[in-house]
Amino acid sequence: MRHLGYRGRVQPPPDTADVIVEGAMRALARHGTSRVSMTDICREARVSRGTLYRYFSNREDVLDAVNRRIASTMRSSFDEAIAADPRPEARLRVVLHAMIGFPQQFPHMTRLIEHEPSSALAFLSREMPRLVTTLTEYLEPIFETAPPVVDGLLSPEQLSEIFQRLITSTFLIPTPGSERLDERISDMWDSFMTTTRPPKQVRARSTARPRISA
Amino acid sequence: MSAVSTVEAILEGAARALGHRGVQKLSMSDICDEAGVSRGTLYRYFKSKDDVLEALSQHVLESMAVIIQEAVDERPALEDRLRVVLTAMMSFTDRLPYTMALVQTEPAFSLAFFRRSMASYRVILERFLSPVLADSAPVRSGVVTIGDLCELFERVVLSAYVIRDGDAGSVPDLLADMWGALVAHGPPQATATA
């Protein structure tokens, strides 16, 4: 094999890295995170070992690229959804709706949940903080003024985590109608927000005590 | 041993055996070995492996209802209700450690169980939470039902069972605090209706 120096290096098509990441996602779905090998990735991506190693030095490197791809897909679907409806009062609804559609964007990950649930759960447990951080960037503008945050009970990140867990639960535990859970969550939230009184005028607890209905 | 404790020993043995062997390979002999009962005893109570697994699912659900009831009896005040119920639900995995072991060793079985039991869990939660949710803005305005709200709480806690990153344990408090603040600052509670 001829050693290719920088000068002699044949520039592959610019999307080879993408092809590898796509293949890696299929390989992951088939073999799971702990067992997937560079050989599996070559096979699924239909690239040679030489090509694979030109882009990624090891397995971890590829898995990182997969995670970055997931994060960037998440961001662009949030960005697109918000651009289509930028109203602040619609923000939660728009973002949750984008999230609940994720499995369609990552069919391989959906297969991973079905066939290798332990890998899927390990992945989600490991990536949870990062997913929540991304989600918080998009929801912080509305959460900053939300009562649980204003009262100092929850941080915007913690509020985001609740919503992240809710939507993720529909991927892991789908039930009839759960594909529209985003709407019920948004309806619940909006019914509190539409006539929310400014937090400072309300003494904590004064209305918190639920009335016992007859 | 009484019949009840024999059945319980069988079910807990079955859960442990399930953890080692997996659903496919699990046999009635594995269950006998783990439960420390004879084949005769096992077959007196259960006809087949599927019969044991069905009873195990039922046992887990009933235990959940008992654990929540105990917690509510101990702290019956309605203002604590949501926190008490969700904390009890979360503590479930400590009270029945084999359920947590199953999530790790047999995640597919566990997720399928949650999926099947979703509605039953919701009914249990509704029983305890109706008095505190009935008057909330989302229910009164008719946009969601009490059952819908219970499902939301249930899903967050279930997600904390299976996605156990650092903050999973604080999920019941986060939910109770979120709900408390929303109710406190949201539309006023209804005054007495005709």
Interface residues (C-beta under 8 A of the other chain):
Chain A: P117 S118 A120 L121 L124 S125 R126 M128 P129 A146 P147 P148 V150 D151 L153 L154 Q158 L159 E161 I162 R165 L166 T168 S169 T170 L172 I173 P174 T175 L181 R184 I185 D187 M188 D190 S191 F192 M193 T194 T195 T196 R197 P199 V202 A204 R205 S206 T207 A208 R209 P210 R211 I212 S213
Chain B: L78 E79 R81 V103 Q104 P107 A108 L111 F114 R115 M118 A119 P131 V132 A134 D135 S136 A137 P138 S141 V143 V144 D148 L149 E151 L152 R155 V156 L158 S159 A160 V162 I163 R164 D165 G166 D167 V171 L174 L175 D177 M178 G180 A181 L182 V183 A184 H185 G186 P187 P188 Q189 A190
